[in-house]
């Protein structure tokens, strides 16, 4: 047996042993990897924030250059403005959404007290004998439905001291990670060109010329897809939120500001996000003024047509270059696998896959 064959067999044996060991200790490895990733959460958060803030930072950097009309870079001024806008946006969104959800829960809790009276009304005044004659026990069905509403409602969930302390610890831990992530993002944005160049040199040193070109090209596709999606979807969400705010204010629909903010935030999730926000808006308004909830639903349908046929194609357009059927496929599959976060990144992720597959197919067909 020659030396080359011996090395290949040895590699296969090592890989097989590692694979067997990993499968036998999958739970332990999962916990270890999870603990390691928890240590890097602030860094990961910082990278994600830097990637998102790079889009407005480049805009402000060009804008400052046009206003001042001087030579040189305005990176630090642009970073400062971007961070201020970012923090203000987070504060505005949280100050609108969290109090609104809390108020809605309180309102719903008072309204749910009338569930028992509705139940009694149905039993006393409903013509239940018709159903009894055909063997359907409507009374027990009403009791089951009411009990399900009560048990499934978060309003009747137990709030113990332990859960409060746990939520408080989680909140402050997330706040600290967010703060450290913002600090990391500032350093990344300030030195992004140097970091990109260092990453390219490292990839070239490890993988060589040919493979490094493919890797760099892959990251370019990822950057193009995600940047285009974030810029287009963010702009479209802001426009949609302001449209609802202006329209609801003119029609006198209550809770215009918080519901518009919620619609703007949830519209970042393609297809399903705005629908979820619409359901929440209807439920919030129907508690206060049921007739205005109908007006809100009509307004939602009109603005959705305007957004889908005019705003979205012009603002987002072909920023991700993904056909509609693959958008639905991505949100359904990736969203079902990774939850709410998966629904947000599903479209740009699918756009990357679609672009790479399309390039692969074109290259293979050109060689035939």
C-alpha positions as CSV (number, residue, x, y, z in Angstrom):
1,X,0.0,0.0,0.0
2,X,1.5,3.3,-1.0
3,X,1.7,6.4,1.3
4,X,-1.1,8.3,-0.5
5,X,-3.6,5.5,0.0
6,X,-2.6,5.0,3.6
7,X,-3.3,8.7,4.3
8,X,-6.7,8.5,2.7
9,X,-7.7,5.4,4.7
10,X,-6.4,7.1,7.9
11,X,-8.5,10.2,7.2
12,X,-11.6,8.1,6.6
13,X,-11.1,6.2,9.8
14,X,-10.6,9.5,11.8
15,X,-13.7,11.0,10.2
16,X,-15.8,7.9,10.9
17,X,-14.7,7.9,14.5
18,X,-15.4,11.6,15.0
19,X,-18.9,11.1,13.4
20,X,-19.6,8.1,15.6
21,X,-18.5,10.0,18.7
22,X,-20.6,13.0,17.7
23,X,-23.7,10.9,17.2
24,X,-23.2,9.1,20.5
25,X,-22.7,12.3,22.5
26,X,-25.1,14.5,20.5
27,X,-26.8,16.0,23.5
28,X,-23.5,16.9,25.3
29,X,-22.1,18.4,22.1
30,X,-25.2,20.5,21.6
31,X,-25.0,21.8,25.2
32,X,-21.3,22.6,24.8
33,X,-21.8,24.4,21.5
34,X,-24.8,26.3,23.0
35,X,-22.7,27.5,25.9
36,X,-19.9,28.6,23.6
37,X,-22.3,30.5,21.4
38,X,-23.8,32.2,24.5
39,X,-20.3,33.7,25.2
40,X,-20.2,35.1,21.7
41,X,-23.8,36.5,21.7
42,X,-22.7,40.1,22.1
43,X,-20.2,39.7,19.2
44,X,-22.9,38.1,17.0
45,X,-25.3,40.9,18.0
46,X,-22.7,43.5,17.1
47,X,-22.0,41.9,13.7
48,X,-25.8,41.8,12.9
49,X,-26.3,45.4,14.1
50,X,-23.2,46.6,12.1
51,X,-24.6,44.9,9.0
52,X,-28.0,46.6,9.4
53,X,-26.6,50.0,10.3
54,X,-24.0,49.9,7.4
55,X,-26.9,50.8,5.0
56,X,-28.0,54.1,6.7
57,X,-24.4,54.9,7.6
58,X,-23.3,54.8,4.0
59,X,-26.3,57.1,3.2
60,X,-25.4,59.6,5.9
61,X,-21.8,59.5,4.9
62,X,-22.6,60.4,1.3
63,X,-25.1,63.0,2.5
64,X,-22.6,64.8,4.7
65,X,-20.1,64.8,1.9
66,X,-22.6,66.4,-0.5
67,X,-23.5,69.0,2.1
68,X,-20.0,69.9,3.2
69,X,-18.5,69.4,-0.2
70,X,-15.1,68.7,1.2
71,X,-12.5,66.1,0.7
72,X,-11.9,63.2,3.0
73,X,-14.2,60.7,4.8
74,X,-17.0,61.5,7.2
75,X,-17.2,58.0,8.7
76,X,-17.3,59.0,12.4
77,X,-19.9,61.7,11.9
78,X,-22.1,59.2,9.9
79,X,-21.7,56.6,12.6
80,X,-22.7,59.0,15.3
81,X,-25.9,60.1,13.5
82,X,-26.7,56.4,12.6
83,X,-26.3,55.3,16.2
84,X,-28.5,58.2,17.5
85,X,-31.2,57.3,14.9
86,X,-31.0,53.6,15.8
87,X,-31.3,54.2,19.5
88,X,-34.2,56.6,19.0
89,X,-36.0,54.1,16.7
90,X,-35.7,51.4,19.3
91,X,-37.0,53.7,22.0
92,X,-39.9,54.9,19.8
93,X,-40.9,51.4,18.9
94,X,-40.7,50.0,22.4
95,X,-42.5,53.0,23.9
96,X,-45.3,52.5,21.4
97,X,-45.7,48.7,21.3
98,X,-45.1,47.6,24.8
99,X,-47.5,50.0,26.5
100,X,-50.1,49.4,23.8
101,X,-49.9,45.6,24.4
102,X,-50.2,46.1,28.2
103,X,-53.2,48.4,27.8
104,X,-54.9,46.0,25.4
105,X,-54.4,43.1,27.9
106,X,-56.0,45.2,30.6
107,X,-58.9,46.1,28.4
108,X,-59.4,42.5,27.3
109,X,-59.3,41.4,30.9
110,X,-62.2,43.6,31.8
111,X,-64.1,42.6,28.7
112,X,-63.6,38.9,29.4
113,X,-65.5,39.3,32.6
114,X,-68.6,39.4,30.4
115,X,-67.9,36.0,29.0
116,X,-69.9,34.3,31.8
117,X,-72.9,36.6,31.1
118,X,-72.7,35.7,27.4
119,X,-72.6,32.1,28.3
120,X,-75.7,32.4,30.5
121,X,-77.5,34.4,27.8
122,X,-76.8,31.7,25.2
123,X,-78.1,29.0,27.5
124,X,-81.2,30.9,28.6
125,X,-82.3,32.4,25.4
126,X,-80.8,30.1,22.8
127,X,-83.1,27.5,21.3
128,X,-81.0,24.6,22.4
129,X,-83.8,22.0,22.2
130,X,-83.4,21.9,18.4
131,X,-79.8,20.7,18.9
132,X,-80.8,18.3,21.7
133,X,-83.2,16.6,19.4
134,X,-80.5,15.7,17.0
135,X,-78.1,14.5,19.7
136,X,-75.8,17.6,19.9
137,X,-75.1,18.8,23.4
138,X,-74.7,22.6,22.8
139,X,-74.6,23.4,26.5
140,X,-71.5,21.4,27.1
141,X,-69.9,22.8,23.9
142,X,-70.5,26.3,25.2
143,X,-69.0,25.4,28.6
144,X,-66.0,23.9,26.8
145,X,-65.5,26.9,24.6
146,X,-65.7,29.4,27.5
147,X,-63.3,27.3,29.7
148,X,-60.9,27.0,26.8
149,X,-60.9,30.8,26.4
150,X,-60.2,31.3,30.1
151,X,-57.5,28.7,30.3
152,X,-55.7,29.6,27.1
153,X,-55.7,33.4,27.9
154,X,-52.5,34.8,29.1
155,X,-54.5,36.9,31.5
156,X,-55.2,33.9,33.7
157,X,-51.6,32.7,33.6
158,X,-50.0,32.5,37.0
159,X,-47.4,35.2,37.7
160,X,-45.2,34.0,40.5
161,X,-42.2,35.8,42.0
162,X,-39.9,33.3,40.4
163,X,-41.2,34.0,36.9
164,X,-41.0,37.7,37.5
165,X,-37.3,37.4,38.6
166,X,-36.5,35.2,35.7
167,X,-38.0,37.6,33.2
168,X,-36.2,40.5,34.9
169,X,-32.9,38.7,34.7
170,X,-33.5,37.8,31.0
171,X,-34.4,41.4,30.2
172,X,-31.3,42.9,31.8
173,X,-29.1,40.2,30.3
174,X,-30.5,41.1,26.8
175,X,-30.1,44.8,27.5
176,X,-26.4,44.3,28.4
177,X,-25.8,42.1,25.3
178,X,-27.5,44.8,23.2
179,X,-25.3,47.5,24.7
180,X,-22.1,45.5,24.1
181,X,-23.3,44.6,20.6
182,X,-23.8,48.3,19.8
183,X,-20.2,49.0,21.0
184,X,-18.9,46.2,18.8
185,X,-20.9,47.5,15.9
186,X,-19.3,50.9,16.2
187,X,-15.8,49.4,16.0
188,X,-16.8,47.2,13.1
189,X,-18.4,50.1,11.1
190,X,-15.3,52.3,11.8
191,X,-12.9,49.7,10.5
192,X,-15.0,47.7,8.1
193,X,-12.6,48.2,5.1
194,X,-9.7,46.9,7.1
195,X,-11.7,44.0,8.5
196,X,-12.9,43.0,5.1
197,X,-9.4,43.1,3.7
198,X,-8.1,41.0,6.6
199,X,-10.8,38.5,6.1
200,X,-10.0,38.2,2.4
201,X,-6.3,37.7,3.2
202,X,-7.2,35.0,5.7
203,X,-9.4,33.2,3.3
204,X,-6.7,33.4,0.6
205,X,-4.1,32.0,2.9
206,X,-6.3,29.0,4.0
207,X,-8.0,28.0,0.7
208,X,-5.8,29.3,-2.0
209,X,-6.6,31.4,-5.1
210,X,-9.3,29.4,-6.8
211,X,-11.4,28.5,-3.8
212,X,-11.0,31.9,-2.2
213,X,-12.5,33.5,-5.2
214,X,-15.6,31.3,-4.9
215,X,-15.9,32.0,-1.2
216,X,-15.6,35.8,-1.6
217,X,-18.1,35.7,-4.5
218,X,-20.5,33.8,-2.2
219,X,-20.3,36.5,0.5
220,X,-20.8,39.1,-2.1
221,X,-24.1,37.5,-3.1
222,X,-25.1,37.2,0.6
223,X,-24.3,40.9,1.2
224,X,-26.2,42.0,-1.9
225,X,-29.3,40.0,-1.1
226,X,-29.5,40.9,2.6
227,X,-28.6,44.5,2.1
228,X,-31.1,45.0,-0.7
229,X,-33.8,43.2,1.4
230,X,-33.1,45.2,4.5
231,X,-33.0,48.6,2.7
232,X,-36.1,47.9,0.6
233,X,-38.2,46.2,3.4
234,X,-37.2,48.9,5.9
235,X,-38.2,51.7,3.7
236,X,-41.5,50.0,2.7
237,X,-42.3,49.4,6.4
238,X,-41.8,53.1,7.3
239,X,-44.0,54.2,4.4
240,X,-46.7,51.7,5.3
241,X,-46.7,52.8,8.9
242,X,-47.0,56.5,8.0
243,X,-49.9,55.7,5.6
244,X,-51.8,53.9,8.3
245,X,-51.0,56.7,10.8
246,X,-52.3,59.5,8.5
247,X,-55.4,57.5,7.3
248,X,-56.4,56.4,10.8
249,X,-56.0,59.9,12.2
250,X,-58.2,61.4,9.4
251,X,-60.9,58.8,9.9
252,X,-60.8,59.2,13.7
253,X,-59.9,55.5,14.3
254,X,-58.6,55.1,17.9
255,X,-55.1,54.0,18.7
256,X,-53.7,55.3,15.5
257,X,-50.1,55.8,16.7
258,X,-49.4,52.5,18.4
259,X,-51.3,50.4,15.8
260,X,-49.4,52.1,13.0
261,X,-46.1,51.4,14.8
262,X,-47.0,47.8,15.2
263,X,-48.0,47.5,11.5
264,X,-44.7,49.1,10.5
265,X,-42.6,46.7,12.6
266,X,-44.6,43.5,11.7
267,X,-44.5,44.4,8.0
268,X,-40.8,43.6,8.2
269,X,-42.0,39.9,8.0
270,X,-43.1,39.4,4.4
271,X,-46.7,38.2,3.7
272,X,-47.7,37.2,7.2
273,X,-46.4,40.1,9.3
274,X,-49.0,42.7,8.2
275,X,-51.8,40.1,8.5
276,X,-50.8,39.4,12.2
277,X,-50.7,43.2,12.9
278,X,-54.1,43.6,11.2
279,X,-55.7,40.9,13.5
280,X,-54.2,42.6,16.5
281,X,-55.4,46.0,15.4
282,X,-59.0,44.8,14.8
283,X,-59.1,43.1,18.3
284,X,-57.7,46.3,20.0
285,X,-60.1,48.6,18.3
286,X,-63.2,46.4,18.6
287,X,-62.9,46.6,22.4
288,X,-63.1,50.4,22.3
289,X,-65.3,51.2,19.3
290,X,-66.6,48.1,17.3
291,X,-67.8,50.2,14.4
292,X,-64.4,51.8,13.9
293,X,-62.9,48.3,13.8
294,X,-64.9,47.7,10.6
295,X,-63.6,51.0,9.2
296,X,-60.0,49.9,10.1
297,X,-60.5,46.6,8.3
298,X,-61.7,48.3,5.2
299,X,-58.8,50.8,5.4
300,X,-56.4,47.9,5.8
301,X,-57.7,46.1,2.7
302,X,-57.4,49.4,0.6
303,X,-53.9,50.2,1.8
304,X,-52.8,46.6,1.3
305,X,-53.8,46.8,-2.3
306,X,-52.0,50.1,-2.6
307,X,-48.9,48.7,-0.9
308,X,-48.9,45.5,-2.9
309,X,-49.5,46.9,-6.3
310,X,-47.6,50.3,-6.1
311,X,-45.4,50.8,-3.1
312,X,-43.8,47.4,-2.7
313,X,-42.8,46.9,-6.4
314,X,-41.4,50.4,-6.6
315,X,-39.6,50.5,-3.2
316,X,-38.5,46.9,-2.8
317,X,-38.8,46.0,-6.5
318,X,-36.4,43.4,-7.5
319,X,-34.0,44.0,-4.7
320,X,-33.8,40.3,-3.9
321,X,-34.6,39.0,-7.4
322,X,-36.9,36.3,-6.1
323,X,-40.1,35.1,-7.8
324,X,-43.3,35.2,-5.6
325,X,-43.7,31.4,-5.4
326,X,-40.2,31.1,-3.8
327,X,-41.0,33.9,-1.4
328,X,-44.0,31.9,-0.1
329,X,-41.9,28.7,-0.1
330,X,-39.1,30.4,1.9
331,X,-41.4,31.9,4.5
332,X,-43.3,28.6,5.0
333,X,-40.3,26.3,5.2
334,X,-37.6,28.5,6.9
335,X,-40.2,30.3,9.0
336,X,-41.6,27.0,10.2
337,X,-38.1,25.7,11.0
338,X,-36.7,28.8,12.7
339,X,-39.8,30.6,14.0
340,X,-40.3,34.4,13.9
341,X,-36.6,35.1,13.2
342,X,-36.6,32.6,10.4
343,X,-39.6,34.4,8.7
344,X,-37.6,37.6,8.7
345,X,-34.4,36.2,7.1
346,X,-36.3,33.6,4.9
347,X,-36.6,35.8,1.8
348,X,-32.9,37.0,1.6
349,X,-31.7,33.5,2.5
350,X,-33.8,32.0,-0.3
351,X,-32.6,34.8,-2.6
352,X,-29.0,33.7,-2.0
353,X,-29.8,30.0,-2.6
354,X,-31.8,31.0,-5.8
355,X,-29.0,33.1,-7.1
356,X,-26.3,30.5,-6.5
357,X,-28.4,27.7,-8.1
358,X,-29.2,29.9,-11.1
359,X,-25.5,30.6,-11.6
360,X,-24.6,27.0,-11.2
361,X,-27.2,25.9,-13.8
362,X,-26.1,28.6,-16.2
363,X,-22.4,27.6,-15.9
364,X,-23.2,24.0,-16.5
365,X,-25.4,24.7,-19.5
366,X,-22.7,26.9,-21.0
367,X,-20.2,24.1,-20.8
368,X,-22.4,21.7,-22.6
